[in-house]
Amino acid sequence: MKEEFCSCVRCFLLVFNAILMFVGLTVLGFGAYLYLDPEMQAYVRATGNYWILSYCIYGLIGLGGITLIASLVGCCGSYHENSCLLGTYFVLITIAFSLHIAASLIFYLKIELILAHLQSEMVIGQTRVPDGRLQIMDVIEKRFQCCGVHGPSDYDKLNIPLSCCRPDFDCNSLVIRGYYPFGCLETVRSFMQQRIVMLCLISASIAVFE
């Protein structure tokens, strides 16, 4: 009876950790995607010294890595019935669970702060201060096909940047119809909200699963 129970526990741990391994790989891959996504990086660079979003992305990669390592240790420990590996596994699972809960809370509590900071940085960016923000605003306008914070009218007509120009037009500074008609604020806000909510859901789901 005892052997049958141990066998059932062993099978359960193997299946559970196989699923957890897949989840860890998914989170790690999603974090890597956000890190390499040019649109996300354009925003991260635009925020200058604003570190929250960058740390969230790094944290997601770290959480995926820890979850993956924990699942591998759990699989090895349950397969070989090694008490040392199983002890390490439960420690790693506890750490991963705590980190996922913390990440979910940070994402939830900081979302409005991140979006408010986004607006202020974009306003500064379009004033063309000599600290690199102009280049970042140009990147945002090209990537999101938008112009200014609220629209082309944010700029003086004679100073609308070429990054606002639609590719199917040979833009003339006096012909405003050649520029993207929509501002960047709402477009980028929507982009950021989707990704931040996705981060919250992923972190919370993994915490519940663990």
C-alpha positions in Angstrom: 0.0 0.0 0.0 2.8 2.4 0.9 4.6 1.6 -2.3 1.5 2.2 -4.4 1.0 5.6 -2.6 4.7 6.6 -3.2 4.3 5.6 -6.9 1.2 7.7 -7.3 3.0 10.7 -5.6 5.9 10.2 -7.9 3.8 10.1 -11.0 1.9 13.2 -9.9 5.1 15.1 -9.3 6.5 14.1 -12.7 3.3 15.2 -14.5 3.0 18.4 -12.5 6.6 19.4 -13.1 6.4 18.6 -16.8 3.5 21.1 -17.0 5.5 23.5 -14.8 8.4 23.2 -17.2 6.2 24.2 -20.1 4.9 27.1 -18.2 8.4 28.2 -17.2 9.5 28.0 -20.9 6.5 30.1 -21.9 7.1 32.8 -19.4 10.8 32.9 -20.2 10.0 33.1 -23.9 7.4 35.9 -23.4 10.0 37.8 -21.3 12.6 37.4 -24.0 10.0 38.6 -26.6 9.3 41.8 -24.6 13.0 42.4 -24.2 13.7 42.0 -27.9 10.5 43.7 -29.1 11.5 47.0 -30.8 8.3 48.7 -29.8 8.6 47.8 -26.2 12.3 48.8 -26.2 11.4 52.1 -27.8 9.2 52.9 -24.9 11.7 51.7 -22.3 14.4 53.9 -23.8 12.0 56.8 -23.9 11.4 56.7 -20.2 15.1 57.6 -19.6 15.9 56.7 -16.0 12.5 55.1 -15.4 13.4 51.6 -14.2 10.1 49.9 -13.3 9.2 48.6 -16.7 12.7 47.4 -17.5 12.9 45.6 -14.1 9.5 44.0 -14.7 10.7 42.5 -18.0 14.0 41.3 -16.4 11.9 39.9 -13.5 9.7 38.0 -15.9 12.7 36.4 -17.5 14.1 35.6 -14.1 10.8 34.1 -12.9 10.6 32.0 -16.0 14.1 30.8 -15.5 13.5 29.9 -11.8 10.3 28.1 -12.6 12.1 26.1 -15.3 15.0 25.2 -13.0 12.6 24.2 -10.2 10.6 22.0 -12.6 13.8 20.3 -13.8 15.0 19.7 -10.2 11.5 18.4 -9.3 11.5 16.0 -12.2 14.9 14.6 -11.4 14.1 14.4 -7.7 10.8 12.6 -8.1 12.2 10.2 -10.8 15.2 9.2 -8.7 13.4 9.6 -5.4 16.2 11.8 -4.2 15.3 13.5 -0.9 18.0 16.2 -1.3 16.7 17.2 -4.8 13.1 17.2 -3.6 14.0 19.4 -0.7 15.8 21.8 -3.1 12.7 21.6 -5.3 10.3 22.7 -2.6 12.6 25.6 -1.6 12.7 26.8 -5.3 8.9 26.4 -5.7 8.4 28.5 -2.5 10.7 31.2 -3.8 9.1 31.2 -7.2 5.6 31.4 -5.7 6.6 34.4 -3.6 8.2 36.1 -6.5 5.2 35.6 -8.8 2.9 37.1 -6.1 5.2 40.1 -5.7 5.4 40.6 -9.4 1.6 40.5 -9.8 1.3 43.1 -7.0 3.9 45.4 -8.6 2.4 45.2 -12.0 -1.1 46.0 -10.6 0.0 48.8 -8.3 2.4 50.5 -10.8 0.3 50.4 -14.0 -1.1 53.9 -13.6 2.2 55.3 -12.6 3.9 53.8 -15.6 1.2 55.2 -18.0 1.3 58.7 -16.3 5.1 58.7 -16.7 4.6 57.7 -20.3 2.6 60.9 -21.1 5.0 63.2 -19.3 8.0 61.7 -21.1 6.3 62.0 -24.5 5.4 65.7 -23.9 9.1 66.3 -23.0 10.2 64.3 -26.0 8.3 66.4 -28.5 9.9 69.6 -27.1 13.2 68.3 -28.6 15.4 68.7 -25.5 19.1 67.9 -26.2 19.2 64.6 -24.2 18.3 62.0 -26.7 14.5 62.1 -26.2 13.9 63.6 -29.7 15.4 60.5 -31.3 13.2 58.3 -29.1 10.1 60.3 -30.0 11.0 59.9 -33.6 11.2 56.1 -33.0 7.8 56.0 -31.3 6.2 58.0 -34.1 7.6 55.7 -36.8 6.8 52.5 -34.9 3.3 53.4 -34.0 2.5 55.5 -37.1 1.4 58.5 -35.1 2.4 62.2 -34.7 3.0 64.2 -31.5 1.3 63.5 -28.2 -2.2 64.4 -29.3 -1.7 64.9 -33.0 0.2 66.9 -35.6 -1.2 70.1 -34.2 1.1 69.7 -31.2 3.9 70.8 -33.5 4.3 74.1 -35.2 3.4 73.4 -38.9 6.9 74.3 -40.1 8.6 72.0 -37.5 6.6 68.8 -37.8 9.3 66.1 -37.9 9.8 63.7 -40.8 9.0 60.8 -38.4 5.4 62.0 -38.6 5.3 61.6 -42.4 3.3 58.7 -43.9 5.4 56.5 -46.2 3.0 57.0 -49.1 3.5 60.8 -49.1 6.3 63.0 -50.1 5.8 65.2 -47.1 5.9 69.0 -47.5 6.0 70.9 -44.2 3.1 73.0 -45.4 0.9 70.0 -46.3 -0.4 68.6 -43.1 -2.4 65.8 -44.8 0.8 64.0 -45.5 1.4 63.4 -41.7 -0.1 60.7 -39.5 -3.4 62.3 -38.2 -3.5 60.6 -34.8 -1.4 61.4 -31.7 0.9 58.8 -30.1 -0.5 59.0 -26.5 -3.6 56.8 -26.8 -1.9 54.4 -29.2 1.1 53.8 -27.0 -1.1 53.8 -23.8 -3.2 51.0 -25.4 -0.1 49.1 -26.4 1.4 49.4 -22.9 -1.9 48.5 -21.1 -2.3 45.3 -23.1 1.2 44.2 -22.3 1.1 45.2 -18.6 -2.2 43.4 -18.1 -0.8 40.4 -19.8 2.2 40.4 -17.4 -0.2 40.6 -14.5 -2.3 37.7 -15.7 0.7 35.5 -16.4 2.3 36.2 -13.0 -1.0 35.6 -11.1 -1.8 32.5 -13.1 1.6 30.9 -12.4 1.3 31.8 -8.7 -2.1 30.0 -8.5 -0.8 27.1 -10.5 2.2 26.7 -8.2 
